[in-house]
Amino acid sequence: MMRNLLLLVALATVATCRPRTLVILENVLTKETHSSFLADLGEKDTDITYKYATDSSLTIKKYGERVYDSIIVLAPSVAAFGNALTPTDFLDFVDAGGNLVMTASNKVGEPIREIAAEVGVEIDEAGTSVIDHMNYDITDEGDHDLIVAGDFTKTKVIVGESPAPVLFKGVGMAADPENPLVIDILKASQTAYSHSPDQDILEYPLAIGSSLLLVAGMQARNNARVVVFGSHDMISDAFYNAKTQTVMGGAQEAGNREFASAVTDWALKRNGDLRFGTVKHNKVGEAPSDVAYRITDDAEYSITIEEMQNGKWVPFQAKDVQMEFVRIDPFVRAFLVPDAAGVFKVAFKVPDVYGVFQFKVNYDRTGYTHLYSTTQVSVRPFRHTEYERFIPSAYPYYASAFSMMGGLIVFSFIFLYHQDKPKTE
């Protein structure tokens, strides 16, 4: 009986440790039109709660704490959220470390536009579409707004290894040039622009060419992630099962499913999340300790780094992780060499300067969470008994001292024993 009770407690503990995800649906039809996306989401080892956008019980925080780890908003045209939720509430959720995924469309509502604008992504007005007269799909109905896009970000941790071109039909976006945190996940081709298909172009569009974003992302300084899909249809069942073919290219399976799954995994921190474990440092040949280093000592430093891949922690592998030995400014900067277990090591010589130093690892790369580790140590000068008896750099001074002593002896000998001959008259 006690064993069964302990087993139930263990299972409950494991269940509560799973990430919690809230999916906000626009209406009951969304579950049918986006069933494949929701089915893939259900396989991502997360506890999912479904709510409708206008549900009066919709809540994302309780007692000042967020209730969920991530929120996916599949309600692009919602005019107002239920339970008086405002865009500020969603932004506070991101500020608290929560992840947010949203879809937009050419019927995008103001709440979605306002949230996106606050994270550095400007969504074009409702009624506009991304139009491309050169890269539209052959099944397009004449407006050339069903386009084939394949200009993905080079960051593989976000989009996967080799994403196939995707079908897109939706609204265009532009990144805030003053926000360096925005990531261009999927850009339009050079011949695309954003405008209403039914109106003449009298003003310059929101964006054109590669400055026009189809899918945008943002990783905040607290490592919270936000993704905005400019097309609600691109993650629908119809686009998942479609084929792409432009007027100038051959037919192939659309990569919407793989692309959306990879981007969602990144947004939910199932990929690209970093953490560090054991940090060790010691003199070469000695066990790790907190004893102060002496100037010019040979030291070793190691740190264990893990990466989240497909929801599991695995050893991180990279060649661009650096360690800095800092006292106000770095005195040593060296690349860390990883092994198969994700332990990054480096050996270096302590600088000939004493004081309070820090071992610092500050790893910040696009697509990965910011990794920051500091360890404070002291560096002391030589004790008076630790100096060499004769310092090579002082040999000229030794020579001058001995030459003066030799000169004094010779002078004394001559002065004492030399006698001038007496003068004769």
C-alpha positions in Angstrom: 0.0 0.0 0.0 2.8 2.4 1.0 4.7 1.5 -2.2 1.6 2.3 -4.4 1.1 5.6 -2.5 4.8 6.6 -3.1 4.4 5.7 -6.8 1.3 7.9 -7.2 3.2 10.8 -5.5 6.2 10.3 -7.8 3.9 10.3 -10.9 2.1 13.4 -9.7 5.5 15.1 -9.2 6.6 14.2 -12.7 3.3 15.4 -14.1 3.6 18.8 -12.4 7.1 19.2 -13.8 5.9 19.1 -17.4 5.6 22.5 -19.1 2.2 24.0 -19.2 0.9 25.4 -22.4 -2.3 27.4 -23.0 -3.8 27.3 -26.5 -6.2 30.1 -27.3 -8.6 29.3 -30.1 -10.6 31.7 -32.2 -13.6 29.5 -32.5 -14.6 25.8 -32.5 -13.7 25.4 -36.1 -10.0 26.0 -35.4 -9.7 22.6 -33.8 -10.8 21.1 -37.1 -8.9 23.3 -39.6 -5.7 23.1 -37.5 -6.0 19.6 -36.2 -2.6 18.5 -37.4 -0.8 21.4 -35.7 -2.6 20.7 -32.5 -1.9 17.0 -32.8 1.8 17.7 -33.2 1.7 20.0 -30.2 0.1 17.3 -28.1 3.2 15.1 -28.8 5.6 17.7 -27.4 5.5 16.5 -23.8 3.5 19.4 -22.5 0.3 19.8 -20.6 -2.1 21.6 -22.9 -5.2 23.7 -21.9 -7.6 24.8 -24.6 -9.6 28.0 -24.2 -11.5 30.2 -26.6 -10.4 33.8 -27.1 -13.7 35.2 -25.8 -14.0 32.7 -22.9 -15.0 34.6 -19.7 -12.8 32.3 -17.6 -9.7 33.0 -19.7 -6.8 33.8 -17.3 -3.0 33.7 -17.7 -1.9 34.6 -14.1 -3.1 34.0 -10.6 -1.9 35.6 -7.4 0.6 37.6 -9.4 2.3 34.5 -10.9 1.9 33.2 -14.4 -0.2 30.0 -14.7 1.4 28.7 -17.9 4.9 28.4 -19.3 3.8 29.2 -22.8 0.8 30.6 -24.7 -0.2 29.9 -28.3 -2.8 32.3 -29.7 -4.6 30.9 -32.7 -7.1 33.8 -32.9 -5.7 36.3 -35.4 -8.9 38.3 -35.9 -10.0 38.5 -32.2 -11.1 42.0 -31.3 -11.0 41.6 -27.6 -10.0 38.7 -25.3 -12.3 37.3 -22.7 -12.1 38.1 -19.0 -10.9 41.6 -19.9 -7.5 40.4 -20.8 -5.5 43.2 -22.6 -2.3 43.1 -24.6 -0.5 44.5 -21.5 -1.4 41.2 -19.7 0.3 39.2 -22.5 3.4 41.5 -22.4 3.6 41.1 -18.6 3.5 37.4 -19.2 6.5 37.6 -21.5 8.3 39.9 -19.0 7.7 37.2 -16.4 9.6 34.7 -18.6 6.7 33.1 -20.5 6.8 32.2 -24.2 4.3 33.4 -26.7 3.3 32.2 -30.2 0.7 34.1 -32.3 -0.8 33.8 -35.7 -1.9 36.7 -37.8 -3.9 37.0 -41.1 -5.2 39.7 -43.4 -8.1 40.1 -41.0 -5.7 40.6 -38.1 -7.2 42.2 -35.0 -5.8 45.2 -33.0 -4.8 43.2 -29.9 -2.5 40.9 -32.0 -1.0 44.0 -33.8 -0.5 45.8 -30.5 1.3 42.8 -28.8 3.5 42.3 -31.8 4.4 46.0 -32.0 5.5 46.0 -28.4 8.0 43.2 -29.1 9.5 44.9 -32.2 7.3 43.5 -35.0 5.0 45.8 -36.9 2.1 43.9 -38.6 0.5 45.6 -41.6 -3.1 46.7 -41.5 -6.1 44.4 -41.8 -7.1 43.9 -45.5 -3.5 43.8 -46.8 -1.7 40.8 -48.0 1.8 39.7 -49.1 1.8 39.8 -52.9 4.5 38.3 -55.1 3.9 38.3 -58.9 7.0 36.0 -59.5 6.8 33.4 -56.7 3.1 32.7 -56.4 1.8 29.1 -56.3 0.0 27.8 -59.5 -3.1 27.2 -57.4 -3.4 30.9 -56.7 -6.8 32.4 -57.6 -5.4 35.5 -59.3 -4.3 37.9 -56.6 -0.9 36.3 -56.4 -1.1 36.3 -52.6 -0.7 32.5 -52.2 3.1 32.5 -52.4 6.0 30.1 -52.1 8.6 31.2 -49.6 12.0 29.8 -48.8 14.2 32.5 -47.5 14.7 31.1 -44.0 17.1 32.3 -41.3 20.5 30.6 -41.2 20.0 29.6 -37.6 19.4 25.9 -37.8 18.3 25.6 -34.2 15.1 27.6 -35.1 14.1 26.2 -38.5 15.9 22.8 -38.7 18.6 21.6 -41.0 17.2 21.9 -44.5 13.6 23.3 -44.5 11.6 22.9 -47.7 9.8 25.9 -49.2 6.5 26.7 -47.6 3.1 28.0 -48.7 2.1 31.4 -47.2 -1.0 33.4 -47.5 -1.4 36.2 -45.0 -0.2 39.6 -43.8 3.2 41.1 -44.1 5.4 42.3 -41.2 8.4 44.5 -40.6 11.0 44.5 -37.9 11.7 47.5 -35.7 15.2 48.6 -36.8 15.9 49.8 -33.3 15.2 46.4 -31.7 18.2 44.1 -32.1 16.4 41.2 -30.5 14.0 40.6 -33.5 14.9 37.5 -35.6 13.9 37.3 -39.3 12.8 33.7 -39.3 11.2 33.7 -42.7 11.5 36.6 -45.2 9.7 37.3 -48.4 11.5 37.2 -51.8 13.0 40.3 -53.4 9.9 40.7 -55.7 7.3 40.6 -52.8 5.4 43.6 -51.3 2.6 44.2 -48.8 -0.6 45.9 -50.0 -4.3 45.3 -50.5 -4.9 43.3 -53.7 -8.0 45.3 -54.5 -6.5 48.8 -54.2 -4.1 50.8 -56.3 -0.7 51.5 -54.8 -0.7 55.2 -53.9 1.6 55.1 -50.9 4.8 53.2 -50.2 4.0 49.8 -48.7 4.9 48.8 -45.2 7.9 46.8 -46.5 9.1 45.3 -49.8 11.5 42.6 -50.7 13.6 40.9 -48.1 12.7 43.5 -45.5 9.2 42.0 -45.6 8.8 39.4 -42.9 6.5 36.4 -43.1 7.5 34.8 -39.7 9.2 36.8 -37.0 10.7 35.9 -33.7 12.1 37.6 -30.7 14.1 36.4 -27.7 13.9 38.9 -24.8 16.8 39.6 -22.4 15.1 37.3 -19.9 15.3 34.5 -22.5 11.5 34.6 -23.0 10.6 33.8 -26.7 7.9 35.3 -29.0 7.0 34.0 -32.5 4.6 35.7 -34.8 3.3 33.8 -37.9 2.1 36.2 -40.5 -0.3 33.6 -41.8 -2.9 31.7 -39.8 -3.4 29.4 -42.8 0.2 28.3 -43.1 -0.2 26.0 -40.1 -3.6 24.7 -41.2 -4.3 21.1 -42.4 -4.9 22.4 -45.9 -1.3 23.8 -46.2 0.2 20.9 -44.3 -1.0 18.5 -46.9 -0.4 20.7 -50.0 2.3 20.8 -52.6 4.1 23.8 -53.8 4.8 24.7 -57.4 5.6 28.1 -58.8 5.2 29.1 -62.4 8.9 28.7 -62.9 9.6 25.6 -60.7 8.7 22.0 -60.2 6.2 20.6 -57.7 7.3 19.4 -54.3 5.7 18.7 -50.9 5.2 21.9 -48.9 7.5 22.1 -45.8 4.9 23.8 -43.7 4.5 21.0 -41.2 8.2 20.5 -40.5 8.9 24.3 -40.5 6.0 25.1 -38.1 7.0 22.2 -35.8 10.6 23.3 -35.7 9.7 27.0 -35.0 7.2 26.0 -32.3 9.7 23.7 -30.7 12.1 26.7 -30.5 9.4 29.0 -29.2 8.5 26.5 -26.4 12.2 26.1 -25.6 12.3 22.5 -26.6 15.3 23.5 -28.7 18.1 26.0 -28.2 17.8 26.2 -24.4 21.2 26.2 -22.7 22.1 25.6 -19.1 25.4 25.2 -17.3 26.3 22.7 -14.6 29.5 22.0 -12.7 32.1 24.7 -12.8 35.7 23.8 -11.8 39.0 25.6 -11.7 42.4 24.6 -10.3 46.1 24.8 -10.6 47.5 22.4 -13.2 48.1 19.0 -11.6 46.1 19.9 -8.4 42.6 19.2 -7.2 40.0 21.9 -7.5 40.0 24.3 -4.5 39.2 27.9 -3.5 42.8 28.7 -2.7 44.0 31.9 -4.2 46.1 31.7 -7.3 49.6 33.1 -7.5 50.6 35.3 -10.4 52.0 33.3 -13.4 50.5 30.1 -12.1 49.3 27.5 -14.7 45.5 27.1 -14.2 42.7 25.0 -15.7 39.0 25.9 -16.0 36.1 23.7 -17.0 32.3 24.2 -17.3 29.6 21.7 -18.2 27.0 23.0 -20.7 23.9 21.2 -21.8 21.4 22.0 -24.6 17.7 21.2 -24.9 17.1 19.2 -28.0 13.6 17.9 -28.8 12.7 18.3 -25.2 15.7 16.4 -23.7 18.9 17.7 -22.2 22.0 16.6 -24.2 25.7 17.7 -24.0 26.2 21.0 -25.9 28.7 21.0 -28.7 30.2 24.3 -30.0 33.6 25.7 -30.9 32.9 29.3 -30.2 32.4 29.3 -26.4 35.0 31.6 -24.7 36.2 32.0 -21.2 37.5 35.4 -19.9 39.7 36.0 -16.9 38.6 39.4 -15.9 39.7 42.1 -13.5 37.6 45.1 -14.8 38.9 44.2 -18.3 39.8 40.8 -19.6 43.4 39.8 -19.1 42.9 36.4 -20.7 40.4 35.4 -23.4 40.5 31.8 -24.7 38.2 29.3 -26.5 36.9 26.4 -24.5 37.4 22.9 -26.0 34.4 20.6 -25.5 34.4 16.8 -25.0 31.7 14.3 -25.8 30.1 14.9 -22.4 29.7 18.6 -22.9 32.6 19.5 -20.5 34.3 22.6 -21.9 38.0 23.0 -20.8 40.9 25.4 -21.2 44.3 25.7 -19.7 46.0 29.1 -19.4 48.7 31.1 -17.4 47.5 33.4 -14.7 48.6 37.0 -15.7 51.4 38.7 -13.9 48.9 41.0 -12.2 47.4 40.5 -8.7 43.9 41.4 -7.5 40.3 40.0 -7.6 39.5 38.3 -10.8 36.5 36.4 -12.3 36.2 33.4 -14.5 33.5 34.6 -16.9 31.6 32.7 -19.6 29.2 35.0 -21.5 27.7 33.1 -24.5 25.1 34.9 -26.5 24.2 33.5 -29.9 21.1 33.9 -32.1 18.6 31.2 -31.4 20.1 30.1 -28.0 19.3 31.3 -24.6 21.8 33.6 -23.0 24.4 31.7 -21.0 26.2 33.6 -18.3 28.5 32.2 -15.5 30.9 34.0 -13.2 33.3 32.6 -10.6 35.3 35.0 -8.4 38.9 34.2 -7.4 41.9 36.0 -5.9 45.3 36.3 -7.4 48.2 37.2 -5.0 51.8 38.3 -5.7 54.8 36.2 -4.8 55.7 36.0 -1.2 59.2 37.2 -0.3 60.3 33.6 0.1 59.0 32.6 -3.4 61.2 34.9 -5.5 64.1 33.4 -7.4 67.5 33.9 -5.9 68.9 35.4 -9.0 66.6 37.0 -11.5 67.9 36.9 -15.2 66.6 40.3 -15.9 68.8 41.7 -13.1 72.1 40.3 -14.5 73.2 43.7 -15.8 72.8 45.2 -12.3 74.6 42.2 -10.8 77.5 42.8 -13.3 77.7 46.5 -12.5 77.7 45.8 -8.7 80.5 43.2 -9.0 82.4 45.5 -11.4 82.3 48.3 -8.9 83.5 45.9 -6.2 86.3 44.7 -8.4 87.2 48.2 -9.4 87.4 49.2 -5.7 89.6 46.3 -4.9 92.0 47.1 -7.7 92.0 50.8 -6.7 92.7 49.9 -3.1 95.5 47.6 -4.0 97.1 50.2 -6.2 96.6 53.0 -3.6 98.1 50.9 -0.8 101.0 49.3 -2.5 102.0 51.8 -5.2 104.8 54.1 -4.2 106.2 56.9 -6.4 110.0 57.0 -6.9 111.7 59.8 -4.8 112.9 62.7 -6.8 116.7 63.2 -7.1 118.3 66.5 -7.1 
